[in-house]
Amino acid sequence: MLLSILLAAQPTVPATPTWNPTVGIIISISCVIAVLLATRIERPQVGSKLPGLPLSIPAFIAAMAFGHLIGVGIVLGLTNIGTI
């Protein structure tokens, strides 16, 4: 029964984009923007410090994860409307 439900839902799933340099650039830019926004959080220096950045290691990892989430959303949205 589960297989028949998955087969019924298959035509409604949008195409998954293949990786190309445009996708990499979009993800990279969104990660840089997320790191820049992370410097505005209340306590960016709690924890071990990163040399050269005004962020701690946990804040940097969180910002990069958030940047990837935003970037994937942008890539999927642009793929869905046919731009990429």
DRENTOR-580813 format. One line per field, with one value per residue (C-alpha): residue number from 1; x, y, z. Coordinates in Angstrom, 3 decimals, padded with zeros to 6 digits, m for minus. Each point is the difference from the previous one (the first is absolute). Last residue first. Example, Ala and Ser with C-alpha at 12.3 -4.5 7.8 and 13.67 -1.06 7.14 Angstrom:
2
k <- (2 | 1)
X <- (013.670 | m001.370)
Y <- (m001.060 | m003.440)
Z <- (007.140 | 000.660)
***
This chain:
84
k <- (84 | 83 | 82 | 81 | 80 | 79 | 78 | 77 | 76 | 75 | 74 | 73 | 72 | 71 | 70 | 69 | 68 | 67 | 66 | 65 | 64 | 63 | 62 | 61 | 60 | 59 | 58 | 57 | 56 | 55 | 54 | 53 | 52 | 51 | 50 | 49 | 48 | 47 | 46 | 45 | 44 | 43 | 42 | 41 | 40 | 39 | 38 | 37 | 36 | 35 | 34 | 33 | 32 | 31 | 30 | 29 | 28 | 27 | 26 | 25 | 24 | 23 | 22 | 21 | 20 | 19 | 18 | 17 | 16 | 15 | 14 | 13 | 12 | 11 | 10 | 9 | 8 | 7 | 6 | 5 | 4 | 3 | 2 | 1)
X <- (017.836 | m002.804 | m002.734 | m002.410 | 000.672 | 003.749 | 000.041 | m001.931 | 002.204 | 003.145 | m001.343 | m001.114 | 003.348 | 001.742 | m002.111 | 000.702 | 003.686 | 000.249 | m001.671 | 002.533 | 002.838 | m001.343 | m000.353 | 003.545 | 001.324 | m001.973 | 001.316 | 003.607 | m000.180 | m000.395 | 001.849 | 002.124 | 003.786 | 000.721 | m003.167 | m000.807 | m001.065 | m003.321 | m002.190 | 001.320 | m003.105 | m002.104 | m003.015 | 000.050 | 001.147 | 003.190 | m002.283 | m001.356 | 003.417 | 000.278 | m003.458 | 000.944 | 003.140 | m002.057 | m002.555 | 002.786 | 001.574 | m003.300 | m000.823 | 003.530 | m000.105 | m003.373 | 001.305 | 003.143 | m002.089 | m001.636 | m003.045 | m003.382 | m002.695 | m003.100 | m003.256 | m001.948 | m003.621 | 000.571 | 001.383 | m002.916 | m001.945 | 003.121 | 000.642 | m003.575 | 000.235 | 003.252 | m001.559 | m002.832)
Y <- (027.428 | 002.466 | m002.610 | 001.112 | m003.165 | 000.239 | 003.539 | m001.123 | m003.049 | 002.107 | 002.698 | m002.542 | m001.762 | 003.327 | 000.864 | m003.383 | 000.218 | 003.453 | m001.213 | m002.824 | 002.461 | 002.357 | m002.826 | m001.179 | 003.550 | 000.575 | m003.280 | 000.911 | 003.469 | 003.035 | 003.289 | m001.699 | 000.024 | m002.835 | m001.855 | 000.118 | m002.905 | 000.627 | 003.089 | 002.705 | 000.546 | 001.070 | 002.045 | m000.819 | 002.648 | m001.846 | m002.794 | 002.239 | 000.096 | m003.785 | m000.418 | 002.292 | m002.064 | m003.205 | 001.408 | 001.016 | m003.459 | m001.821 | 002.198 | m000.364 | m003.781 | m000.210 | 002.151 | m002.160 | m003.103 | m002.642 | m001.686 | 001.377 | m002.363 | 000.019 | 000.763 | m002.756 | m000.185 | m002.933 | m002.164 | 000.364 | m002.954 | m002.168 | 000.845 | m000.890 | m003.278 | m000.865 | 000.638 | m002.413)
Z <- (m013.335 | m000.754 | m000.427 | 002.734 | 002.002 | m000.556 | 001.385 | 003.074 | 000.511 | m000.274 | 002.336 | 002.593 | m000.225 | 000.555 | 003.060 | 001.579 | m000.898 | 001.519 | 003.198 | 000.258 | m000.612 | 002.659 | 002.529 | m000.665 | 000.404 | 003.214 | 001.437 | m000.939 | 001.519 | m002.169 | m000.589 | m002.645 | m000.399 | 002.410 | 000.953 | 003.709 | 002.196 | 001.739 | 000.344 | m002.355 | m002.149 | 003.005 | m001.084 | m003.695 | m002.492 | m001.020 | m001.169 | m002.777 | m001.664 | 000.349 | m001.564 | m002.891 | m000.626 | 000.079 | m002.460 | m002.359 | 000.136 | m000.600 | m003.009 | m001.405 | 000.345 | m001.748 | m002.855 | m000.239 | m000.750 | 002.160 | m001.452 | 000.931 | 001.302 | m002.161 | 001.773 | 001.813 | m001.213 | m002.369 | 002.858 | 002.412 | m001.423 | m000.043 | 003.640 | 000.954 | m001.970 | 001.777 | 003.394 | m000.816)
***
